[in-house]
Amino acid sequence: MDSKESTTHFAPELHIPNGTFDIDFYTEFGATEHFCLRNDDGSIHVAELELNGAIFHLHETMRWFNALEPVRAKGVTSVIGLFVPDVDAVMQKAIQAGATEIQAAKDHEYGYRQGMFRDPFGHYWQIQKKIAASNER
């Protein structure tokens, strides 16, 4: 079996407001923190987390390339698509951890079960699983 170091995979970088001290939502949602580098004032500079094998980073906004987190951008900056074995369980866990449901999990004719939530920092997550398309049932 190939390790992550020898395979191609995504590791999205989610921007958070400068001066953020608390990212507990992500660990309450089920992520494991690999590392967290903090600024002199204790605020988060960058953290690496993993959710069931999916690695992602939280990074304070960096003005040198005009990066914005969703709140300052006043809108969606990206949608993180996460494939999981149990869409409903992941949606429920996110909402219990403090996420806002955008779309309840449901089956779609194109062959996906999907639900969407917004995390406390404004990032949109589409939780999904491949199922049989309606023309395959």
GIZI-V36491 format. One record per pair of residues at least 24 apart in sequence whose C-alpha atoms are under 7 Angstrom apart, sorted by the first residue. I is the first residue (numbers start at 1). GAP is how many residues later the second one is. Records with the same first field share a line. If there is no record, write none. Layout:
BEGIN
I=GAP, GAP
END
This chain:
BEGIN
11=44, 45, 46
12=44, 45
13=43, 44, 45, 46
14=43, 44, 45
15=43, 44, 45, 46, 53, 54
16=42, 43, 44, 45, 53, 105
17=43, 44, 52
18=42, 43
19=24, 25
20=24
25=72, 73
28=69
29=64, 65, 68
70=52, 53
71=51
76=47
78=46
79=44, 45, 46, 47
80=44, 45, 46
81=44, 45, 46
82=44, 45, 46
83=44, 45, 46
84=43, 44, 45
85=44
87=27, 40, 41, 42
91=24
109=24, 25
110=24
END
